[in-house]
């Protein structure tokens, strides 16, 4: 059988494009993934205790894009969820991002919102030009809070000091003068009620889509007929690392199940200073599952393993630009997603990027690209 598109990777980018191309444009799609499951890093499943867990660490959906929220909502019922994180610092569990309660709790103070702004201003070290992750935090809240909450966490996560990393790493984390302890403030914050894997199953349930798992691009590229490739894997891997490898950070996940209905007061607790792991996640906060046991996961950052986080340094961005230029001169291949474009994207950003590529490939308008109902099935040509 011949296919219009061979899509490599069954995560958000690949699955969104497979669904849109098949359902809306009538394209025949072969979707492959080297792993034994769909849903990419968002894959969830029930462990041996029956607890719903995220195999590759916590995935919390949040977005300001109504289009993305409504598009994915065609494949899942949403369960409202607002994410909260605490950091274990000086024997206390304190809100992160840093807010009014963080400062008051850490120092035994009773500052007001106006007073804590003055506290930050007095502690801040002026920086003429913010270039690094260290600059971002020190210029906002001073060196002591930077040392307690950020420096060692970043060292563990990235394997280097914040002074060596691009400002974007810590610029993502706000500092608040009020008591808002939500990790995100996006308009839409929710979790798929029946889990991510079920959402992907519905997304890919179409006669124009053939899914092959445990299948790499190298296994299949010369074995089937197709007109074009959509590639969501590492862009440097596609080109056989001809310019060298793009650096990534990876993670090791260690799961533990407790005979308790709840282990932590919030979903995630960060450990900036005292442990080899960076954080512990308790999944039942995320999923809303009612169960007499609870499973947590410890995250240990490492240099080797599956690529999770592009390392944001100027020299890496320069190397990626060389691969991007090569990609732009490679006919019939489209690169998309975190690995395909070497960018740290959230799930909603990857979804939006995939919808944009769908528009480019098909000439669909912004209104058309995400709005067609799931019940509308286009037959294969």
QUIKA-V133430 format. One record per backbone hydrogen bond with DSSP energy under -1.0 kcal/mol. CO is the residue of the C=O (numbers start at 1). NH is the residue of the N-H. E is the energy in kcal/mol with one decimal. If there is no record, write none. Layout:
co = (CO/CO)
nh = (NH/NH)
e = (E/E)
This chain:
co = (3/4/5/6/7/8/10/11/12/13/14/15/16/17/18/19/20/20/21/28/28/29/30/31/32/33/35/39/40/43/45/47/51/53/54/61/63/65/66/67/68/69/71/72/77/79/83/84/85/86/87/87/89/92/94/98/99/100/101/102/103/104/104/112/113/114/115/116/117/118/119/120/131/132/133/134/135/137/137/138/138/142/143/144/145/146/146/150/151/152/153/154/155/161/162/162/165/166/167/170/178/188/189/191/192/195/196/197/198/199/200/204/206/208/210/212/216/217/220/220/225/228/229/230/231/234/235/236/237/239/241/247/249/249/250/252/254/256/258/258/267/268/269/270/278/279/280/281/283/284/294/295/296/297/298/299/300/302/309/311/312/313/314/315/316/317/318/319/320/321/322/323/324/327/330/332/334/337/338/339/343/346/347/348/349/350/351/352/353/354/355/356/357/358/359/365/373)
nh = (227/228/30/230/32/232/39/15/16/17/18/19/20/21/22/23/24/25/27/4/5/210/7/212/9/215/214/42/43/55/53/50/47/45/57/190/188/69/70/71/72/73/74/75/193/191/183/268/96/270/89/94/92/89/87/176/103/104/105/106/107/108/109/116/117/118/119/120/121/122/123/124/167/136/137/138/139/140/141/125/142/146/147/148/149/150/151/154/155/156/157/158/159/164/133/165/133/169/171/173/100/63/81/79/195/199/200/201/202/203/204/206/209/29/31/33/220/221/223/224/3/6/334/8/336/238/239/241/240/242/244/311/308/309/302/300/298/296/260/294/282/86/280/88/271/299/269/297/287/288/258/283/256/281/254/278/252/250/249/313/166/317/318/319/320/321/322/323/324/325/326/327/328/330/333/229/231/341/343/235/345/350/351/352/353/354/355/356/357/358/359/360/361/362/363/369/376)
e = (-1.1/-1.2/-2.6/-2.4/-2.7/-1.9/-2.0/-2.5/-2.5/-1.9/-2.3/-2.6/-2.6/-2.6/-2.2/-2.8/-2.1/-1.2/-2.8/-1.9/-2.0/-2.6/-3.1/-2.6/-3.2/-2.5/-2.5/-1.9/-1.4/-1.5/-3.0/-1.8/-2.7/-2.1/-1.4/-1.4/-2.6/-2.2/-2.8/-2.2/-2.5/-1.6/-1.6/-2.1/-3.3/-2.3/-3.2/-1.1/-2.0/-3.1/-1.0/-2.6/-1.8/-2.4/-3.2/-3.0/-1.8/-2.4/-2.5/-2.3/-2.2/-1.2/-1.4/-2.6/-1.3/-1.3/-2.0/-2.5/-2.3/-2.2/-1.7/-2.2/-1.3/-1.7/-1.4/-2.6/-2.1/-1.1/-3.1/-2.1/-1.0/-1.3/-2.7/-2.2/-2.4/-2.0/-2.6/-2.8/-2.2/-2.3/-2.7/-2.8/-1.9/-2.5/-1.2/-1.3/-1.7/-1.5/-1.7/-1.4/-2.7/-2.4/-1.4/-3.0/-1.6/-1.3/-2.5/-2.5/-2.0/-1.9/-2.2/-1.8/-1.9/-2.8/-3.1/-1.8/-1.1/-2.5/-1.8/-1.1/-2.5/-2.5/-2.4/-3.1/-1.9/-1.6/-1.3/-3.4/-1.9/-1.3/-1.4/-1.6/-2.0/-2.0/-2.4/-2.7/-2.8/-2.9/-1.5/-2.0/-2.9/-2.0/-2.1/-2.9/-3.3/-1.8/-2.2/-1.8/-2.4/-2.0/-3.3/-1.5/-2.3/-2.1/-2.2/-2.4/-2.3/-3.1/-2.1/-1.7/-2.5/-2.0/-2.1/-1.9/-2.6/-1.9/-1.1/-1.5/-3.0/-2.2/-1.7/-2.6/-2.1/-1.6/-1.1/-3.0/-3.2/-1.8/-1.5/-1.7/-1.4/-2.1/-2.2/-2.4/-2.3/-2.4/-2.3/-2.1/-2.2/-2.3/-2.0/-2.2/-2.7/-1.9/-2.6/-2.2/-1.7)
